[in-house]
């Protein structure tokens, strides 16, 4: 994935980068510690289930955000979008991100370019005419963050969107810790997929779709339908992003990586890795195959209506 080197970047909705709060992998921050130790010759059941609970919140709005009227009790610090950095974390400076060439050479600047691209895409959607507004912030944090209405969260929650303050939160160490331990890859396009999914939640918030969520768990639950729709929206942006003024090239390899990422964060894959079994009654985000199917569905349409998972009778075959 490459960006147009001549693109001018707008950093007004981006802060929290640099130091440990940056978006870059590798040296971007300390690895999130996964609880471990010996218990009967391996990781204890309680520890495994704890890790599973934390991981299931990744790349989307989890039950703790949607189900309690905004009184969530687990989320971190840093900002991706013009807001003040939360207490307890480091805030960086994206001021050096001027052009798409900067985005090609620096992962923090790549984050800015991706946000700019997604904002431009959704602003051009006819179905959002008169209703679109950018997210308030993409808030990059480390370790812990206090949101503006969804409580607090730790890095282990993974990237998420808070509808109360219309902000996307992420700790970049998620990608080179929990995500890689699940078998995922840390690449520019994988990060783009995750950000596009979270931006999809913002679109749902603008459209009032989040108000439709009543059931929080199960293979046909509203929570699953919400997450699959966000994957579909991510696919819509992906199909249209190339040559949008910011994104210059998305390769077949990029798409493959995005599909692999969707597979990695499927409930069945996470459960199997964490516990060795799959319990569909506890699904909150959809299976790997469903997430892949709806991401691909989005890539074949430019209509928000085609991503209406709430009307879908068969979530396996969009």
QUIWODA-V873311 format. One line per field, one symbol per residue. phi: phi as a letter, one per 30 degrees, with the letter a starting at -180 (. if undefined). A space follows every 50 residues. Layout:
phi->???
This chain:
phi->.bcddcdccccdcbajdihdcddddiddlddddceakcbiiaddeddedd deddddddhaddedddcbiicebaabbkbbkicddddjbcccbcdddcbd ddddcbdddddddddddddddddcdedceicdbdedacccbbibbcdckc icbceddieaccddchbccacddedcbeddddjdccbedddddddddddd dddddddidddddcccbjdcdddddddddddddddededcdeidjcdcab cddededdddddddcdedddddddbibbbddcdbbjdeddddddddeddc bcceddcdddcddbddbd
